[in-house]
Amino acid sequence: MLEVAFFDAKSYDRRSFESATNADQVGWRFHEFRLSQETAVLAQGANAVCVFVNDKLDRACLTTLAGFGIRLVALRCAGFNNVDLVAAEELGVSVVRVPAYSPHAVAEHAVGLLLTLNRKIHRAYNRVREHNFALNGLVGFDIAGKTIGIIGTGKIGKITAQIFRGFAANVVAYDPFPSLDWAKENQIHYGSLVELLAKSDVISLHVPLTAETRHMFSEDAFRQMKRGVFIVNTSRGKLIQTKALIDALKSGQVGGVALDVYEEEEGIFFEDHSEEILQDEILSRLLTFPNVLITSHQAFLTEEALREISRVTIENLLNFATQSPFLPGTIVHQ
C-alpha cells in the first residue's frame, strides 16, 4: 500500500480524503503541523508527501525528503510557489498539483467579499446583535453600472467577471494572454493594465504568484488607480505590498479592501490565535481599518472543492504508485 505523509491536516481534510473513492488504497499518516525542514523527519517511511499552500518545501526540506526515498510531492492546491522546483528537479522529486478544484468557489467568495465590504453587512450584523438598528455609516454603492477590473482571466477570473456582468456592471479585463472569443461573448473589454487601473471602481485579482506578479500592487500601482477604488484579493497575499496598501488606505486613495489572503499569512492563517496577542503588527494595523475585510484563506472551502481536491490528489498518488501517466494539467515537475 502507498504510504503518504499528509501535512497541515485539518478536520475537513481528513473527512474529505478518508471518504473519497479509492482512499482505502492509500495509507494515510495525518499530521496537523506543516511540513518544513524541521518536521520533514516525520515523513520517514512514507512513499510520498501531501501538502498545502503554507507548507515550506525549500531545498533543505526537499533534500531531507529525498534522503528518505520520497519521490513525490502531491500538492492539494493549484499554487506551487512554496516549492523549490529547481531543487526538486535536481533531487529527482516529482511535483504534482490540483490545477482547478472549484473555480466557482473562489469566484463566488470574491464577489461575496465585495458585497459584504461595500454594503457593510459584517458591521450591520454586529450592530443588530447589540440591538442597534441605526443605519448611520452603512451607506454603500450599486455595483450596477460600475466598472469592475479583473486582473487574470483564467477559470476563476472568467467566472468572477461573468458574475459581475450579471450585476449589470461593466467589466474590463487584463491578461497577457486574452481570451477574445470569451470576452466578445460576455461583453467584456480587454485593455492594458494601465487602462484597467485608471478606469476601475473595483479591482479583483486572479493571478498566480510569480516573480513578475509579486508586489504588482505597490505604491506606483496605487497611484495609478481611481481614487476610492475597492480592491479584492482571493489569489496570493504577496501580490500586494501591504505597507503601501496601508498608506493608500490612510490617504483615501483606496476606499476599501477585501482580502482572503495576506502577504505574511504563513503561521497565522488556518490556525486559532484567539487566546494570543497577534504578533504581526502590519496585520494588526489592517484589522483596525473599518473599510478592510479579511477572511483567512477560505475562498476554496466548499464541499464541492474539497471533493475535487481529494479525488484528483488520490488519482495523482495512485498513478505515481502504478507508474501510470499523471492526469493532464496536474504535473508541475516530473
C-alpha positions in Angstrom: 0.0 0.0 0.0 1.2 3.5 -0.8 2.2 5.3 2.4 1.5 9.1 2.3 2.6 11.6 5.0 -0.2 14.2 5.0 0.9 17.6 6.4 -1.2 20.5 7.7 -4.2 18.3 8.1 -7.4 19.9 9.2 -10.6 18.0 10.3 -12.3 18.8 7.0 -9.2 17.4 5.1 -9.4 14.1 6.9 -13.1 13.7 6.4 -12.8 14.5 2.7 -9.8 12.3 2.0 -10.9 9.3 4.1 -14.3 9.2 2.5 -13.0 9.7 -1.1 -13.1 7.0 -3.8 -10.0 4.7 -3.6 -9.0 6.3 -0.3 -8.6 2.7 1.1 -5.7 2.1 -1.3 -3.6 4.7 0.5 -2.1 4.5 3.9 -2.6 8.0 5.4 -0.4 9.4 8.0 -2.1 12.7 9.0 0.0 15.4 10.7 -1.7 18.6 11.9 1.5 20.6 11.7 3.1 22.0 8.5 5.9 20.4 6.5 9.3 22.1 6.8 12.9 21.2 7.2 12.3 20.7 10.9 9.2 18.5 10.5 10.3 16.5 7.4 11.7 13.8 9.6 8.1 12.7 10.3 7.8 11.7 6.6 10.4 8.9 7.0 9.0 5.6 5.8 6.4 7.2 3.5 6.4 7.0 -0.3 5.1 10.5 -0.9 4.0 13.6 1.0 0.8 15.5 0.6 1.0 19.2 1.3 -0.9 22.5 1.1 -0.2 26.2 0.4 1.8 27.1 3.6 4.0 24.0 3.8 7.6 25.1 3.1 9.3 22.8 0.6 12.6 24.6 0.2 15.9 22.9 -0.8 16.7 21.8 2.8 13.3 20.2 3.2 13.3 18.5 -0.2 16.9 17.2 0.5 15.6 15.6 3.7 12.6 14.1 1.9 14.8 12.7 -1.0 17.1 11.2 1.6 14.2 9.2 2.9 13.5 7.9 -0.6 10.4 10.1 -1.2 10.0 10.8 -4.9 6.6 12.6 -5.0 5.2 15.8 -3.6 1.4 15.9 -4.1 0.1 19.5 -3.7 -3.6 19.6 -2.8 -3.8 23.1 -4.2 -3.2 24.9 -7.5 -0.3 27.1 -6.5 3.2 25.8 -6.2 5.3 28.9 -5.3 6.1 27.3 -1.9 8.1 24.5 -3.6 11.7 25.0 -4.8 11.2 23.4 -8.2 14.9 23.7 -9.2 15.9 21.7 -6.1 13.1 19.2 -6.8 14.4 18.6 -10.3 17.9 18.1 -9.1 16.8 15.7 -6.4 14.6 13.7 -8.7 11.4 14.6 -6.8 8.2 14.9 -8.9 5.7 17.6 -8.0 2.0 17.4 -8.9 -0.9 19.6 -8.0 -4.7 20.1 -8.3 -4.9 22.7 -11.1 -8.6 23.5 -10.7 -10.8 22.2 -7.9 -13.8 24.6 -7.9 -13.2 27.9 -9.6 -16.8 28.8 -8.7 -16.0 28.6 -5.0 -13.2 31.2 -5.2 -15.1 33.4 -7.7 -18.3 33.4 -5.6 -16.2 34.2 -2.4 -14.6 37.1 -4.2 -18.0 38.6 -5.1 -19.3 37.8 -1.6 -16.4 39.7 0.0 -17.1 42.8 -2.2 -20.8 42.7 -1.4 -20.1 42.4 2.3 -17.5 45.1 2.4 -19.5 47.5 0.2 -22.8 47.1 1.9 -21.1 46.8 5.3 -23.0 43.6 6.1 -20.5 42.5 8.7 -20.8 45.7 10.6 -24.6 45.7 10.3 -24.7 42.1 11.6 -22.7 43.0 14.7 -24.8 46.1 15.3 -28.1 44.3 15.2 -26.9 41.6 17.6 -26.4 44.5 20.1 -29.9 45.8 19.3 -28.5 48.8 17.4 -30.7 49.2 14.4 -29.4 52.6 13.2 -28.2 52.9 9.6 -25.6 55.6 10.1 -22.3 54.7 8.4 -23.7 51.8 6.4 -24.1 53.5 3.0 -22.7 51.5 0.1 -22.9 51.8 -3.7 -24.7 50.0 -6.5 -22.5 47.6 -8.4 -24.7 48.0 -11.5 -23.1 50.5 -13.8 -19.7 50.4 -12.1 -16.5 49.3 -13.8 -15.0 46.1 -12.4 -11.4 45.4 -13.3 -10.5 41.7 -13.5 -6.7 41.0 -13.5 -6.2 37.5 -14.8 -8.8 35.6 -16.8 -8.1 32.0 -16.1 -11.0 29.9 -14.9 -11.6 31.8 -11.7 -11.2 35.3 -13.3 -13.6 34.4 -16.1 -16.3 33.2 -13.7 -15.8 36.3 -11.5 -16.2 38.5 -14.5 -19.3 36.7 -15.6 -20.9 37.1 -12.2 -20.2 40.8 -12.2 -21.8 41.0 -15.7 -24.9 39.5 -14.1 -24.9 42.5 -11.8 -25.1 44.8 -14.9 -21.6 46.0 -14.2 -19.1 47.0 -16.9 -16.1 44.6 -16.9 -12.6 45.4 -18.1 -10.0 42.7 -18.0 -6.3 42.4 -18.3 -4.4 39.2 -19.1 -1.2 38.8 -21.1 -3.0 36.0 -23.0 -6.5 37.3 -23.6 -9.5 35.1 -24.4 -11.0 37.2 -27.1 -13.9 34.9 -28.1 -15.0 34.6 -24.4 -14.7 38.4 -24.0 -16.9 39.1 -27.0 -19.5 36.5 -25.9 -19.7 38.1 -22.5 -19.4 41.7 -23.5 -16.1 42.1 -21.6 -13.4 44.6 -22.7 -9.7 43.7 -22.6 -7.4 46.6 -22.0 -3.9 47.3 -20.8 -3.1 47.2 -17.1 -2.7 50.9 -17.1 -6.2 51.4 -18.5 -7.7 49.0 -16.0 -6.1 50.7 -13.0 -7.3 54.1 -14.2 -10.9 53.1 -15.0 -11.9 50.6 -12.4 -14.2 51.3 -9.5 -13.4 47.8 -8.2 -10.4 45.6 -8.9 -10.3 41.9 -8.4 -7.0 39.9 -8.5 -6.9 36.4 -10.1 -3.3 35.7 -11.0 -0.7 33.3 -9.7 2.3 34.5 -7.6 5.4 34.7 -9.9 8.5 36.9 -10.0 6.6 39.2 -12.3 3.4 39.4 -10.2 5.0 39.7 -6.8 4.0 43.1 -5.4 2.2 44.1 -8.6 0.1 46.3 -6.3 2.7 48.6 -4.8 2.9 52.4 -4.3 3.2 53.0 -8.0 0.2 50.9 -8.9 -2.0 52.5 -6.2 -1.2 56.0 -7.6 -2.5 54.9 -11.0 -5.9 53.8 -9.6 -9.1 55.8 -9.4 -9.4 57.5 -6.0 -11.6 55.5 -3.7 -11.2 52.2 -5.6 -12.1 48.9 -3.9 -9.7 46.0 -4.1 -10.5 42.3 -3.7 -7.7 39.7 -3.5 -8.5 36.0 -3.3 -5.3 34.8 -5.1 -2.0 35.2 -3.3 -1.1 37.7 -0.5 2.3 38.7 -1.9 0.6 40.2 -5.0 0.0 43.2 -2.7 2.7 45.2 -0.8 0.9 45.6 2.4 2.7 48.6 3.8 1.9 50.5 0.6 -1.7 49.3 0.8 -2.0 50.8 4.4 -0.6 54.1 3.2 -3.2 54.1 0.3 -6.0 53.3 2.7 -4.9 56.1 5.1 -4.8 58.7 2.3 -8.2 57.6 0.9 -6.7 56.6 -2.5 -8.0 53.1 -1.8 -11.6 53.2 -0.5 -11.8 49.6 0.7 -10.0 46.3 0.6 -11.3 42.7 0.9 -8.6 40.1 1.4 -8.8 36.3 1.6 -5.0 36.2 1.5 -2.3 38.1 3.2 1.4 38.8 2.4 2.7 37.1 5.6 -0.1 34.7 6.3 2.1 31.7 6.9 1.8 30.7 10.6 -1.2 32.8 11.1 -4.0 31.7 8.7 -5.6 28.3 9.2 -4.8 28.5 13.0 -6.7 29.6 16.1 -4.9 32.6 17.7 -7.9 33.9 19.7 -6.1 33.5 23.1 -2.9 35.1 22.0 -1.6 38.5 21.2 -1.2 38.8 17.4 2.5 39.4 16.8 2.1 40.6 13.2 1.9 44.4 13.6 1.1 45.0 10.0 -1.9 42.6 10.0 -3.0 44.1 13.4 -2.9 47.5 11.8 -5.0 46.4 8.8 -7.6 44.9 11.2 -8.2 48.3 12.7 -9.5 49.8 9.5 -13.3 49.9 9.2 -13.0 49.6 5.4 -10.9 46.4 5.4 -12.5 42.9 5.4 -10.3 39.9 5.9 -11.1 36.2 5.8 -8.4 33.6 6.4 -7.8 31.9 3.0 -11.2 30.2 2.9 -12.3 31.1 -0.6 -11.7 27.5 -1.7 -13.6 25.9 1.1 -16.8 24.3 -0.3 -17.9 20.7 -0.2 -17.5 20.6 -4.0 -14.0 21.9 -3.9 -12.9 19.5 -1.1 -14.3 16.5 -3.0 -12.4 17.5 -6.2 -9.2 18.2 -4.3 -9.3 14.7 -2.7 -10.3 13.0 -5.9 -7.5 14.5 -8.1 -4.9 14.2 -5.3 -5.6 10.5 -4.8 -5.6 9.8 -8.5 -2.2 11.5 -8.7 -0.9 9.4 -5.8 -2.2 6.1 -7.3 -0.9 6.9 -10.8 2.5 7.5 -9.2 2.3 4.2 -7.4 1.4 2.3 -10.5 3.7 4.3 -12.8 0.7 5.4 -14.8 0.6 8.8 -16.5 -0.4 11.7 -14.3 -3.6 13.5 -15.0 -3.4 16.2 -17.7 -2.6 19.6 -16.1 -1.5 18.2 -12.7 2.2 18.0 -13.4 4.4 20.8 -12.1 7.7 19.0 -12.4 8.5 15.4 -13.2 
